[in-house]
Amino acid sequence: MARSTKTVRWVSLLIAFAVLAACSGQSPSESSGTIDPTAVEAELTTDPETPEANQEVTLAVRLTGAEFPESTTVNIDVRQDQVPIIIKTQREDNDVFTGTYTFPEAGVYDVYLHLYIRELHLIKKKQVEVR
């Protein structure tokens, strides 16, 4: 009788460990799968389509090429005279991230998109022409 009680306890303990291991608290998309950095694309669009100096512009970044977890973030880095101005974005539907900025003068601006996907940090360079 004592031996069967001991066996039941061990089996119960093994089942408990298996259940705990299966319930790690992360969704499958958060905990599994790797992202190929070369497959990730970032498209930058502006609204209005042709920005004008001294008018607020919505900058939208659409990510493609992978499944992006909820923890993904995007920062937009606008360069004027090599001085970075960081714009935090809000995540919208369909892996689109948006932020606003007012370009101070006409010209061509270098814009760096900083993508933070899990432990991965990718930077994509784009340009925006402002009238």
PyMOL commands that set and color helices and strands:
alter all, ss='L'
color gray80, all
select helices_A, chain A and resi 2-22+28-31+37-39
alter helices_A, ss='H'
color red, helices_A
select strands_A, chain A and resi 41-47+56-64+73-80+83-88+90-91+96-102+107-117+120-130
alter strands_A, ss='S'
color yellow, strands_A
deselect
rebuild
show_as cartoon
